[in-house]
Every structure is written in structure tokens, then in C-alpha cells.
Amino acid sequence: MKEQALFIDGQWIDHIDGRTFDIINPSTQEVLASIPSAGKKEADLAIEAADRALEGWSALTAYERADYLIRLEQLLLDEKENMAKIISSEMGKAYIEAVGEVHYAASYLRWYAEEAKRIYGETIPASSASKRLMVIKQPIGVVAAITPWNFPIGMLTRKVGPALAAGCTCIVKPAKQGVLTALAFAKMVETVGIPNGVVNVIAGSTSEISKAIFDSPIVRKVSFTGSTEIGKELVVQSAKTLKKLSLELGGHAPFIVLEDADLDRAAEGALLSKFRNSGQTCVCTNRIYVQESVKEAFTARLVEKTKQLKMGHSLSEEVDIGPLVSRESVEKVHSQVQDAVEKGAKVEVGGNLDVSTGFFFEPTVLSDVTEDMLVMQEETFGPLAPISGFTHLDDVIAIANSTNYGLAAYVYTSNIDKATYVTEKLQFGIIGLNDPMPSAAQAPFGGIKESGFGREGGRQGIQDYLEEKYISMETKPL
């Protein structure tokens, strides 16, 4: 069992007050590593380091900051196999998917290396001949990135990339099941020569670290990806210092299949959207609604495709479905299946758990699902696909929208008029139209309603790391 370190002000800290926590491999339930556990003292040190580094980092030209990001992107791609193994080992993502996540993460570094050069100000026509009005954009300052375990490198670069491009410095607080990934990234930061204090990585007591971050007037922005419940708490905490927040919170994505859809394509899309990362994504399909005239045919296709998925140890290159991240996650999926069956649903495939070695739950498809079942009311975060039928288009839109969540939704149709109508009526920040994987570095990602606010990715993703400063200059006639 190797003890890892925290990364503060360019230094690797091996022991902090003797407190540690273990990283568990969800495929085997074995201890991978023991990590020094940070608290308030270490969070304060990281904040101070980021504050000291801010002036020098923000003074670099956009081209200089972009060069660092490009070198970081290249190193990440060079180390993609090793990084993928770390991701797979600590949070259970299938190895092939983990490699894909590394490429996804690298794309954000490249995109924001280019966006650094596109931070434009403006001039405003004045009402007086003696005045010149200008708006310039400057980095907001020290930021904190609180990242989740399900995309431990993808969510990290999606936050750190635009922050560094804008001229901000960072404190990264990863989820405990993503710490090894974040520390491997910190090693890359060190290797490419990013100045000390620009990126700091700390993990440990969530309550102590969060309190230090939200109490500090130095930290001007927090970007958080996680549950809606925690997001609401952070909104309250942010009021003390009026911090700027970006929140990417829970989802309850509907997947709507109209009778004119290409059913093979729709079934493949549902498979990809539902079962990637073993169903543990915030934009993952959670509710499948299929028009009654094609429900039986669609269900047969999805069941057949699901049967072909191979479940096993996440490091195997032949595995499609790895373990869930914890025993609690397995138990939640199992309880939703039991509740659905008790209320009349039919298990078409799967439905079983196996925690004898790791935290495994079979990829599962349920039919005859109704809205009173837990699976249709709660975000699952597991490999469980419930199918329900509908007849009228407006009815399914109303059902899809009848949730406090508004992150992602999916629609499959071959009719452009219906596509336009449904996508404009759905109350979600991201719509995949005949597309099960809409996220991309060049596009804005985020939700509405209780799925959060702010956007990551695209040109919009860098704006939350910038402040606008208006300058009014009066000139003297010659």
C-alpha cells in the first residue's frame, strides 16, 4: 500500500498531522493507496499559495499561458494509458472508456489554450467627444474546483483549463475516489513547469476544506460538480463572501423515442447513453419513453444489445461494464429494481448484484415501468434502463419536464418538424437529438432548474473566470 501526497505550492506533502484515508479498488475491494488527509490548515496553505501565484500568472500573456496548456495537453496524451489505468483502478471505469475520458480531458486543455487568445474587450461609442469608453476583461482571481469521481480527469480539465487560460490560479479538491487521478495530473503540472502555486491539489475532510474555501475572501469563484443537495448548501455558504458559483448538479434525463425513429440507431444510442461508465454519469439516460407503436420492437433491440455487454474487472480491455464506485451505489440500484418489480415492472435482462469481490451490478432493462416507481422519480447512477410507453407527443413532453432536474434529454426521430417541436419544448440545458453523447469541449455544458447554473465548455466556459472592468477616460483637447 503506497502512501501518496498532496500538492501545495509546488511541493509534495507526505504527512499532515498523521491523518490518512484509503482508496479502495471497486473491482476488488482492495486498498490501492493511503492518502494524507487535508483539513483547514492545508486548505489555507493552498489558498495562500494560489494567492501568491496569482499576480505572476495573470501577468503572463495569453500566448504564454496557452503554451503551458498545450504542453500539458500533450503530456496527458503521452501518458494516456497510465492515466487510464489510474482512473480505472480507483473508481472502476472500464479501461477502454477511461482512455476515451483522457482524450476528452485533453480536448479541454487544447480548446482553452486557444480561447485564452480570444478574451476580447470592447470600445463603446461615447456621448461626448472628449470621452473614450472601454471594457476590459481580467481574471476573477483565485478559484476552487471541486471535482466529482465519475469523470476524475475530464471534470478536472473542464474546470482548470478555462481557469488557467483566463489567468486565474486554482485549488483543486477532488472527490476521494478521484484523488489518485488528480495527483497524477498535479505531477504533470509540475513536469511542464507551471509555476508553483498556480495549481494546488488537496483532498481529505470535505467539511473542513469546503469551510476554508467558502470562508476565505481570497477565493473569488467556486466551480462544483456534484449533487443538487450539496449544490444548494454551497449557494448558502457562498453568500458570506458573495463568491461567484458555477454548479453542475444532478440529472434525470429522459430518452424519448418517436415512432418514426430509426430503431436500431435509437437502441444503440440508449445503450451508449445509459450504460457508459456503468450508468454513472450526470447526463446518463435515466427514463426511456417509447411511443407505443414501436415500444416492443425497440425493447427487443435494446435487450439484445444489453445481453452482449461484458461485465468484469475494469482494467480488462475486453470489459464494457465495470463495477459501481461503492457498495452503497449497488444497494441503491438493487432497491430501485426491487421497488419496480414489486409495482409490476418486468426484468427483461439483468437485475442481479455481485459484491463477493467487487461492487458489481448487471446491466439491466426493465419494461412495463410506471411513473410511481422509484427509478422514474430518482436519479439512478447505475446500469438500470427502465422503459415506459407513451401515445401522444405532448403527453411525453409534459412527463419528461415534470422534474426539478433540467440537465440533459435525448430525442430520437426522423421527422425534422417533430425534432424542432420537441427539442424547443423540453426544459433541459442539453439536448441530444439522435445523439447519445452530445458533450464536447467546444460546446456549452450545463443545466437549468435544479440542475445548476453556469456553463462549462465552449466560449461560454471561460466567461465565469473573468471580470469585466469598465473604463471611462476623459481626454483633453489639443
TORPASE-786259 format. One record per residue (C-alpha): residue number from 1; x, y, z. Coordinates in nm, 2 decimals. Example, Ala and Ser with C-alpha at 12.3 -4.5 7.8 and 13.67 -1.06 7.14 Angstrom:
<pts>
PT; 1; 1.23; -0.45; 0.78 $
PT; 2; 1.37; -0.11; 0.71 $
</pts>
This chain:
<pts>
PT; 1; 0.00; 0.00; 0.00 $
PT; 2; 0.17; 0.31; -0.12 $
PT; 3; 0.11; 0.64; 0.06 $
PT; 4; 0.06; 0.93; -0.18 $
PT; 5; 0.10; 1.30; -0.13 $
PT; 6; -0.08; 1.63; -0.16 $
PT; 7; 0.04; 1.91; -0.39 $
PT; 8; 0.06; 2.26; -0.24 $
PT; 9; 0.27; 2.55; -0.37 $
PT; 10; 0.47; 2.31; -0.60 $
PT; 11; 0.56; 2.09; -0.30 $
PT; 12; 0.46; 1.73; -0.23 $
PT; 13; 0.34; 1.69; 0.13 $
PT; 14; 0.36; 1.33; 0.26 $
PT; 15; 0.24; 1.36; 0.61 $
PT; 16; -0.02; 1.60; 0.76 $
PT; 17; -0.10; 1.55; 1.13 $
PT; 18; -0.08; 1.18; 1.07 $
PT; 19; -0.44; 1.16; 0.93 $
PT; 20; -0.49; 0.94; 0.62 $
PT; 21; -0.77; 0.78; 0.42 $
PT; 22; -0.77; 0.48; 0.20 $
PT; 23; -0.85; 0.45; -0.17 $
PT; 24; -1.04; 0.13; -0.25 $
PT; 25; -1.04; -0.05; -0.58 $
PT; 26; -1.41; -0.11; -0.66 $
PT; 27; -1.32; -0.41; -0.88 $
PT; 28; -1.15; -0.60; -0.60 $
PT; 29; -1.23; -0.41; -0.27 $
PT; 30; -0.86; -0.39; -0.21 $
PT; 31; -0.68; -0.09; -0.07 $
PT; 32; -0.49; 0.09; -0.35 $
PT; 33; -0.33; 0.37; -0.15 $
PT; 34; -0.33; 0.57; 0.17 $
PT; 35; -0.36; 0.94; 0.12 $
PT; 36; -0.27; 1.22; 0.37 $
PT; 37; -0.60; 1.38; 0.47 $
PT; 38; -0.60; 1.75; 0.44 $
PT; 39; -0.81; 1.98; 0.66 $
PT; 40; -0.85; 2.35; 0.73 $
PT; 41; -0.47; 2.41; 0.78 $
PT; 42; -0.38; 2.26; 0.44 $
PT; 43; -0.67; 2.43; 0.26 $
PT; 44; -0.55; 2.77; 0.40 $
PT; 45; -0.19; 2.69; 0.28 $
PT; 46; -0.33; 2.61; -0.07 $
PT; 47; -0.53; 2.93; -0.08 $
PT; 48; -0.24; 3.14; 0.03 $
PT; 49; -0.01; 2.97; -0.23 $
PT; 50; -0.27; 3.04; -0.51 $
PT; 51; -0.30; 3.40; -0.40 $
PT; 52; 0.08; 3.45; -0.41 $
PT; 53; 0.10; 3.29; -0.76 $
PT; 54; -0.19; 3.50; -0.90 $
PT; 55; 0.00; 3.82; -0.98 $
PT; 56; 0.27; 3.64; -1.18 $
PT; 57; 0.04; 3.40; -1.36 $
PT; 58; -0.21; 3.66; -1.46 $
PT; 59; 0.07; 3.89; -1.59 $
PT; 60; 0.17; 3.63; -1.85 $
PT; 61; 0.04; 3.69; -2.20 $
PT; 62; -0.24; 3.48; -2.33 $
PT; 63; 0.01; 3.31; -2.56 $
PT; 64; 0.24; 3.22; -2.27 $
PT; 65; -0.05; 3.07; -2.07 $
PT; 66; -0.17; 2.89; -2.39 $
PT; 67; 0.18; 2.73; -2.44 $
PT; 68; 0.16; 2.58; -2.09 $
PT; 69; -0.18; 2.44; -2.16 $
PT; 70; -0.07; 2.29; -2.49 $
PT; 71; 0.23; 2.12; -2.32 $
PT; 72; 0.00; 1.99; -2.05 $
PT; 73; -0.24; 1.85; -2.32 $
PT; 74; 0.05; 1.68; -2.50 $
PT; 75; 0.19; 1.52; -2.18 $
PT; 76; -0.16; 1.40; -2.08 $
PT; 77; -0.20; 1.23; -2.42 $
PT; 78; 0.15; 1.08; -2.39 $
PT; 79; 0.06; 0.94; -2.06 $
PT; 80; -0.30; 0.83; -2.15 $
PT; 81; -0.25; 0.46; -2.09 $
PT; 82; -0.11; 0.51; -1.74 $
PT; 83; -0.37; 0.78; -1.66 $
PT; 84; -0.65; 0.55; -1.78 $
PT; 85; -0.52; 0.27; -1.55 $
PT; 86; -0.53; 0.50; -1.26 $
PT; 87; -0.89; 0.61; -1.34 $
PT; 88; -1.00; 0.25; -1.39 $
PT; 89; -0.84; 0.13; -1.07 $
PT; 90; -0.96; 0.40; -0.83 $
PT; 91; -1.32; 0.45; -0.95 $
PT; 92; -1.40; 0.14; -1.16 $
PT; 93; -1.44; 0.29; -1.51 $
PT; 94; -1.38; 0.03; -1.79 $
PT; 95; -1.03; 0.07; -1.92 $
PT; 96; -1.13; 0.15; -2.28 $
PT; 97; -1.38; 0.41; -2.16 $
PT; 98; -1.11; 0.56; -1.93 $
PT; 99; -0.88; 0.60; -2.23 $
PT; 100; -1.16; 0.79; -2.40 $
PT; 101; -1.20; 1.01; -2.10 $
PT; 102; -0.83; 1.11; -2.12 $
PT; 103; -0.88; 1.22; -2.48 $
PT; 104; -1.19; 1.41; -2.37 $
PT; 105; -1.00; 1.58; -2.09 $
PT; 106; -0.71; 1.67; -2.32 $
PT; 107; -0.96; 1.84; -2.56 $
PT; 108; -1.05; 2.09; -2.29 $
PT; 109; -0.68; 2.19; -2.25 $
PT; 110; -0.64; 2.24; -2.62 $
PT; 111; -0.97; 2.43; -2.66 $
PT; 112; -0.89; 2.67; -2.37 $
PT; 113; -0.54; 2.72; -2.48 $
PT; 114; -0.69; 2.87; -2.79 $
PT; 115; -0.97; 3.05; -2.60 $
PT; 116; -0.70; 3.23; -2.40 $
PT; 117; -0.62; 3.43; -2.71 $
PT; 118; -0.99; 3.52; -2.77 $
PT; 119; -1.06; 3.71; -2.45 $
PT; 120; -1.18; 4.03; -2.61 $
PT; 121; -1.27; 4.36; -2.46 $
PT; 122; -1.47; 4.63; -2.64 $
PT; 123; -1.49; 5.00; -2.70 $
PT; 124; -1.82; 5.19; -2.66 $
PT; 125; -1.93; 5.50; -2.85 $
PT; 126; -1.93; 5.79; -2.61 $
PT; 127; -2.19; 6.07; -2.59 $
PT; 128; -1.91; 6.32; -2.55 $
PT; 129; -1.63; 6.40; -2.79 $
PT; 130; -1.39; 6.43; -2.50 $
PT; 131; -1.45; 6.08; -2.37 $
PT; 132; -1.34; 5.73; -2.45 $
PT; 133; -1.53; 5.43; -2.31 $
PT; 134; -1.37; 5.09; -2.28 $
PT; 135; -1.44; 4.75; -2.13 $
PT; 136; -1.15; 4.52; -2.04 $
PT; 137; -1.17; 4.16; -1.91 $
PT; 138; -0.94; 4.04; -1.62 $
PT; 139; -0.91; 3.71; -1.43 $
PT; 140; -1.16; 3.68; -1.14 $
PT; 141; -0.87; 3.57; -0.92 $
PT; 142; -0.82; 3.26; -0.71 $
PT; 143; -1.07; 2.98; -0.79 $
PT; 144; -1.16; 2.65; -0.63 $
PT; 145; -1.25; 2.35; -0.85 $
PT; 146; -1.45; 2.08; -0.66 $
PT; 147; -1.45; 1.78; -0.89 $
PT; 148; -1.65; 1.45; -0.89 $
PT; 149; -1.53; 1.09; -0.90 $
PT; 150; -1.72; 0.98; -1.21 $
PT; 151; -1.51; 1.18; -1.46 $
PT; 152; -1.20; 1.24; -1.24 $
PT; 153; -0.98; 1.39; -1.52 $
PT; 154; -1.25; 1.51; -1.76 $
PT; 155; -1.42; 1.73; -1.50 $
PT; 156; -1.08; 1.85; -1.37 $
PT; 157; -0.96; 1.98; -1.70 $
PT; 158; -1.30; 2.12; -1.78 $
PT; 159; -1.26; 2.35; -1.48 $
PT; 160; -0.88; 2.40; -1.46 $
PT; 161; -0.84; 2.46; -1.83 $
PT; 162; -1.05; 2.78; -1.86 $
PT; 163; -0.93; 2.90; -1.52 $
PT; 164; -0.57; 2.89; -1.62 $
PT; 165; -0.64; 3.03; -1.97 $
PT; 166; -0.82; 3.33; -1.81 $
PT; 167; -0.52; 3.39; -1.58 $
PT; 168; -0.67; 3.25; -1.26 $
PT; 169; -0.49; 3.03; -1.01 $
PT; 170; -0.66; 2.72; -0.86 $
PT; 171; -0.72; 2.50; -0.57 $
PT; 172; -0.85; 2.15; -0.68 $
PT; 173; -1.05; 1.95; -0.43 $
PT; 174; -1.12; 1.61; -0.59 $
PT; 175; -1.37; 1.35; -0.46 $
PT; 176; -1.20; 1.08; -0.26 $
PT; 177; -1.25; 0.82; -0.54 $
PT; 178; -1.07; 1.05; -0.78 $
PT; 179; -0.77; 1.16; -0.58 $
PT; 180; -0.51; 0.95; -0.75 $
PT; 181; -0.61; 1.09; -1.08 $
PT; 182; -0.59; 1.45; -0.96 $
PT; 183; -0.25; 1.38; -0.81 $
PT; 184; -0.12; 1.23; -1.13 $
PT; 185; -0.24; 1.55; -1.31 $
PT; 186; -0.06; 1.76; -1.05 $
PT; 187; 0.26; 1.57; -1.13 $
PT; 188; 0.21; 1.67; -1.50 $
PT; 189; 0.16; 2.03; -1.39 $
PT; 190; 0.50; 2.01; -1.22 $
PT; 191; 0.66; 1.84; -1.51 $
PT; 192; 0.56; 2.10; -1.77 $
PT; 193; 0.69; 2.38; -1.54 $
PT; 194; 0.37; 2.56; -1.45 $
PT; 195; 0.48; 2.80; -1.17 $
PT; 196; 0.44; 2.70; -0.80 $
PT; 197; 0.11; 2.77; -0.65 $
PT; 198; -0.08; 2.81; -0.98 $
PT; 199; -0.24; 2.46; -0.93 $
PT; 200; -0.28; 2.31; -0.59 $
PT; 201; -0.44; 1.97; -0.52 $
PT; 202; -0.58; 1.88; -0.17 $
PT; 203; -0.81; 1.61; -0.05 $
PT; 204; -0.94; 1.50; 0.28 $
PT; 205; -1.21; 1.64; 0.51 $
PT; 206; -1.48; 1.77; 0.28 $
PT; 207; -1.63; 1.98; 0.56 $
PT; 208; -1.31; 2.14; 0.67 $
PT; 209; -1.18; 2.21; 0.32 $
PT; 210; -1.51; 2.35; 0.20 $
PT; 211; -1.54; 2.57; 0.50 $
PT; 212; -1.19; 2.71; 0.45 $
PT; 213; -1.27; 2.78; 0.08 $
PT; 214; -1.61; 2.94; 0.14 $
PT; 215; -1.49; 3.15; 0.44 $
PT; 216; -1.19; 3.29; 0.26 $
PT; 217; -1.23; 3.63; 0.09 $
PT; 218; -0.94; 3.53; -0.13 $
PT; 219; -1.13; 3.26; -0.32 $
PT; 220; -1.35; 3.45; -0.56 $
PT; 221; -1.51; 3.17; -0.76 $
PT; 222; -1.60; 2.81; -0.70 $
PT; 223; -1.69; 2.56; -0.97 $
PT; 224; -1.87; 2.25; -0.83 $
PT; 225; -1.99; 1.93; -0.99 $
PT; 226; -2.20; 1.70; -0.77 $
PT; 227; -2.54; 1.65; -0.62 $
PT; 228; -2.82; 1.91; -0.61 $
PT; 229; -2.84; 1.88; -0.23 $
PT; 230; -2.48; 1.98; -0.18 $
PT; 231; -2.51; 2.24; -0.45 $
PT; 232; -2.79; 2.41; -0.26 $
PT; 233; -2.57; 2.41; 0.06 $
PT; 234; -2.29; 2.58; -0.14 $
PT; 235; -2.52; 2.85; -0.26 $
PT; 236; -2.59; 2.94; 0.11 $
PT; 237; -2.22; 2.92; 0.20 $
PT; 238; -2.12; 3.14; -0.09 $
PT; 239; -2.34; 3.43; 0.04 $
PT; 240; -2.09; 3.51; 0.32 $
PT; 241; -1.83; 3.65; 0.07 $
PT; 242; -2.06; 3.67; -0.24 $
PT; 243; -1.85; 3.42; -0.44 $
PT; 244; -1.92; 3.35; -0.80 $
PT; 245; -2.05; 3.00; -0.85 $
PT; 246; -2.08; 2.75; -1.13 $
PT; 247; -2.29; 2.45; -1.04 $
PT; 248; -2.33; 2.14; -1.25 $
PT; 249; -2.57; 1.93; -1.04 $
PT; 250; -2.79; 1.62; -1.07 $
PT; 251; -2.98; 1.50; -1.37 $
PT; 252; -3.28; 1.28; -1.45 $
PT; 253; -3.25; 1.26; -1.83 $
PT; 254; -3.54; 1.14; -2.04 $
PT; 255; -3.47; 0.94; -2.36 $
PT; 256; -3.77; 0.98; -2.60 $
PT; 257; -3.81; 0.75; -2.90 $
PT; 258; -4.08; 0.85; -3.15 $
PT; 259; -4.24; 0.60; -3.38 $
PT; 260; -4.06; 0.74; -3.69 $
PT; 261; -3.72; 0.69; -3.54 $
PT; 262; -3.45; 0.46; -3.67 $
PT; 263; -3.50; 0.19; -3.40 $
PT; 264; -3.16; 0.03; -3.44 $
PT; 265; -2.99; 0.37; -3.41 $
PT; 266; -3.21; 0.46; -3.11 $
PT; 267; -3.14; 0.13; -2.93 $
PT; 268; -2.77; 0.18; -2.98 $
PT; 269; -2.79; 0.54; -2.86 $
PT; 270; -2.98; 0.43; -2.55 $
PT; 271; -2.72; 0.16; -2.48 $
PT; 272; -2.44; 0.42; -2.50 $
PT; 273; -2.61; 0.69; -2.31 $
PT; 274; -2.74; 0.45; -2.03 $
PT; 275; -2.45; 0.21; -1.98 $
PT; 276; -2.13; 0.40; -2.03 $
PT; 277; -1.94; 0.43; -1.71 $
PT; 278; -2.18; 0.17; -1.57 $
PT; 279; -2.46; 0.43; -1.58 $
PT; 280; -2.27; 0.67; -1.35 $
PT; 281; -2.29; 0.99; -1.55 $
PT; 282; -2.49; 1.31; -1.47 $
PT; 283; -2.62; 1.32; -1.83 $
PT; 284; -2.69; 0.95; -1.84 $
PT; 285; -3.03; 0.83; -1.97 $
PT; 286; -3.25; 0.76; -1.67 $
PT; 287; -3.60; 0.74; -1.81 $
PT; 288; -3.67; 0.58; -2.15 $
PT; 289; -4.01; 0.67; -2.31 $
PT; 290; -4.10; 0.49; -2.64 $
PT; 291; -4.41; 0.55; -2.85 $
PT; 292; -4.64; 0.26; -2.80 $
PT; 293; -4.65; 0.15; -3.17 $
PT; 294; -4.27; 0.07; -3.16 $
PT; 295; -4.21; 0.00; -2.79 $
PT; 296; -4.20; -0.38; -2.83 $
PT; 297; -3.96; -0.36; -3.12 $
PT; 298; -3.74; -0.11; -2.95 $
PT; 299; -3.73; -0.31; -2.63 $
PT; 300; -3.63; -0.62; -2.81 $
PT; 301; -3.34; -0.44; -2.98 $
PT; 302; -3.22; -0.28; -2.65 $
PT; 303; -3.24; -0.61; -2.46 $
PT; 304; -3.04; -0.79; -2.73 $
PT; 305; -2.77; -0.53; -2.73 $
PT; 306; -2.76; -0.52; -2.35 $
PT; 307; -2.71; -0.90; -2.33 $
PT; 308; -2.39; -0.85; -2.54 $
PT; 309; -2.22; -0.63; -2.28 $
PT; 310; -1.94; -0.79; -2.08 $
PT; 311; -1.91; -0.71; -1.71 $
PT; 312; -1.59; -0.76; -1.52 $
PT; 313; -1.27; -0.61; -1.37 $
PT; 314; -1.23; -0.26; -1.50 $
PT; 315; -0.87; -0.30; -1.61 $
PT; 316; -0.96; -0.57; -1.87 $
PT; 317; -0.97; -0.43; -2.22 $
PT; 318; -1.25; -0.67; -2.31 $
PT; 319; -1.49; -0.53; -2.04 $
PT; 320; -1.78; -0.30; -2.13 $
PT; 321; -1.92; -0.27; -1.78 $
PT; 322; -1.70; -0.22; -1.47 $
PT; 323; -1.81; -0.21; -1.11 $
PT; 324; -2.00; 0.07; -0.95 $
PT; 325; -1.80; 0.30; -0.73 $
PT; 326; -1.92; 0.17; -0.39 $
PT; 327; -2.14; -0.09; -0.21 $
PT; 328; -2.39; 0.19; -0.14 $
PT; 329; -2.43; 0.25; -0.52 $
PT; 330; -2.50; -0.12; -0.58 $
PT; 331; -2.76; -0.12; -0.30 $
PT; 332; -2.93; 0.19; -0.44 $
PT; 333; -2.97; 0.02; -0.79 $
PT; 334; -3.09; -0.30; -0.63 $
PT; 335; -3.35; -0.12; -0.43 $
PT; 336; -3.48; 0.05; -0.74 $
PT; 337; -3.51; -0.28; -0.92 $
PT; 338; -3.69; -0.44; -0.63 $
PT; 339; -3.93; -0.15; -0.60 $
PT; 340; -4.01; -0.16; -0.97 $
PT; 341; -4.07; -0.53; -0.97 $
PT; 342; -4.30; -0.51; -0.67 $
PT; 343; -4.50; -0.25; -0.85 $
PT; 344; -4.54; -0.45; -1.17 $
PT; 345; -4.23; -0.40; -1.38 $
PT; 346; -4.07; -0.69; -1.57 $
PT; 347; -3.69; -0.76; -1.57 $
PT; 348; -3.61; -0.82; -1.93 $
PT; 349; -3.23; -0.88; -1.87 $
PT; 350; -3.00; -0.85; -1.57 $
PT; 351; -3.13; -0.75; -1.23 $
PT; 352; -2.86; -0.91; -1.02 $
PT; 353; -2.58; -0.78; -0.80 $
PT; 354; -2.25; -0.94; -0.71 $
PT; 355; -2.05; -0.79; -0.42 $
PT; 356; -1.84; -1.10; -0.35 $
PT; 357; -1.53; -0.95; -0.50 $
PT; 358; -1.62; -0.60; -0.63 $
PT; 359; -1.92; -0.37; -0.65 $
PT; 360; -2.09; -0.52; -0.95 $
PT; 361; -2.45; -0.49; -1.08 $
PT; 362; -2.56; -0.64; -1.41 $
PT; 363; -2.67; -0.41; -1.69 $
PT; 364; -3.05; -0.43; -1.65 $
PT; 365; -3.35; -0.34; -1.86 $
PT; 366; -3.70; -0.31; -1.71 $
PT; 367; -4.02; -0.30; -1.91 $
PT; 368; -4.38; -0.21; -1.81 $
PT; 369; -4.24; 0.07; -1.59 $
PT; 370; -4.48; 0.33; -1.45 $
PT; 371; -4.42; 0.68; -1.31 $
PT; 372; -4.48; 0.58; -0.94 $
PT; 373; -4.17; 0.37; -0.94 $
PT; 374; -3.85; 0.50; -0.77 $
PT; 375; -3.65; 0.46; -1.08 $
PT; 376; -3.87; 0.72; -1.26 $
PT; 377; -3.85; 0.96; -0.96 $
PT; 378; -3.48; 0.94; -0.86 $
PT; 379; -3.15; 0.97; -1.04 $
PT; 380; -3.02; 0.61; -1.05 $
PT; 381; -2.65; 0.65; -1.12 $
PT; 382; -2.62; 0.28; -1.22 $
PT; 383; -2.67; 0.04; -1.51 $
PT; 384; -3.05; 0.03; -1.50 $
PT; 385; -3.27; 0.12; -1.80 $
PT; 386; -3.64; 0.15; -1.74 $
PT; 387; -3.88; 0.16; -2.04 $
PT; 388; -4.22; 0.32; -2.04 $
PT; 389; -4.47; 0.37; -2.33 $
PT; 390; -4.65; 0.68; -2.45 $
PT; 391; -4.90; 0.76; -2.71 $
PT; 392; -4.92; 1.14; -2.76 $
PT; 393; -4.62; 1.37; -2.81 $
PT; 394; -4.74; 1.65; -2.58 $
PT; 395; -4.80; 1.39; -2.30 $
PT; 396; -4.44; 1.26; -2.31 $
PT; 397; -4.31; 1.62; -2.32 $
PT; 398; -4.51; 1.70; -2.01 $
PT; 399; -4.39; 1.39; -1.83 $
PT; 400; -4.03; 1.45; -1.93 $
PT; 401; -4.05; 1.80; -1.79 $
PT; 402; -4.22; 1.70; -1.47 $
PT; 403; -3.90; 1.70; -1.27 $
PT; 404; -3.70; 1.96; -1.08 $
PT; 405; -3.39; 1.85; -1.28 $
PT; 406; -3.30; 2.00; -1.62 $
PT; 407; -2.96; 1.89; -1.73 $
PT; 408; -2.99; 1.66; -2.03 $
PT; 409; -3.25; 1.50; -2.25 $
PT; 410; -3.24; 1.28; -2.56 $
PT; 411; -3.48; 1.26; -2.86 $
PT; 412; -3.48; 1.01; -3.15 $
PT; 413; -3.69; 1.10; -3.45 $
PT; 414; -3.65; 1.12; -3.83 $
PT; 415; -3.90; 1.40; -3.86 $
PT; 416; -3.75; 1.74; -3.87 $
PT; 417; -4.08; 1.91; -3.77 $
PT; 418; -4.12; 1.69; -3.46 $
PT; 419; -3.75; 1.73; -3.38 $
PT; 420; -3.78; 2.11; -3.38 $
PT; 421; -4.10; 2.10; -3.17 $
PT; 422; -3.98; 1.86; -2.91 $
PT; 423; -3.63; 2.00; -2.86 $
PT; 424; -3.77; 2.35; -2.81 $
PT; 425; -4.03; 2.23; -2.56 $
PT; 426; -3.80; 2.02; -2.34 $
PT; 427; -3.68; 2.21; -2.03 $
PT; 428; -3.32; 2.09; -2.03 $
PT; 429; -2.99; 2.26; -2.08 $
PT; 430; -2.85; 1.99; -2.32 $
PT; 431; -3.05; 1.81; -2.59 $
PT; 432; -2.91; 1.51; -2.77 $
PT; 433; -3.11; 1.49; -3.10 $
PT; 434; -3.03; 1.14; -3.24 $
PT; 435; -2.70; 1.18; -3.05 $
PT; 436; -2.63; 0.99; -2.73 $
PT; 437; -2.31; 1.17; -2.64 $
PT; 438; -2.35; 1.55; -2.70 $
PT; 439; -2.08; 1.68; -2.47 $
PT; 440; -1.78; 1.85; -2.65 $
PT; 441; -1.51; 2.09; -2.54 $
PT; 442; -1.63; 2.35; -2.79 $
PT; 443; -1.99; 2.34; -2.67 $
PT; 444; -2.15; 2.48; -2.35 $
PT; 445; -2.24; 2.22; -2.09 $
PT; 446; -2.48; 2.28; -1.81 $
PT; 447; -2.83; 2.26; -1.68 $
PT; 448; -3.14; 2.46; -1.58 $
PT; 449; -3.38; 2.44; -1.29 $
PT; 450; -3.22; 2.24; -1.00 $
PT; 451; -2.95; 2.10; -1.22 $
PT; 452; -2.75; 2.41; -1.16 $
PT; 453; -2.63; 2.73; -1.34 $
PT; 454; -2.33; 2.84; -1.53 $
PT; 455; -2.17; 2.67; -1.83 $
PT; 456; -1.85; 2.47; -1.89 $
PT; 457; -1.71; 2.42; -2.23 $
PT; 458; -1.74; 2.64; -2.54 $
PT; 459; -1.66; 3.01; -2.54 $
PT; 460; -1.91; 3.04; -2.26 $
PT; 461; -1.70; 2.83; -2.03 $
PT; 462; -1.42; 3.09; -1.98 $
PT; 463; -1.65; 3.38; -1.90 $
PT; 464; -1.72; 3.28; -1.54 $
PT; 465; -1.35; 3.31; -1.48 $
PT; 466; -1.34; 3.67; -1.59 $
PT; 467; -1.45; 4.01; -1.45 $
PT; 468; -1.55; 4.30; -1.67 $
PT; 469; -1.40; 4.63; -1.59 $
PT; 470; -1.54; 4.95; -1.74 $
PT; 471; -1.30; 5.24; -1.80 $
PT; 472; -1.43; 5.59; -1.88 $
PT; 473; -1.15; 5.82; -1.99 $
PT; 474; -1.18; 6.19; -2.05 $
PT; 475; -0.93; 6.34; -2.29 $
PT; 476; -0.80; 6.70; -2.31 $
PT; 477; -0.84; 6.88; -2.64 $
PT; 478; -0.50; 6.96; -2.81 $
</pts>
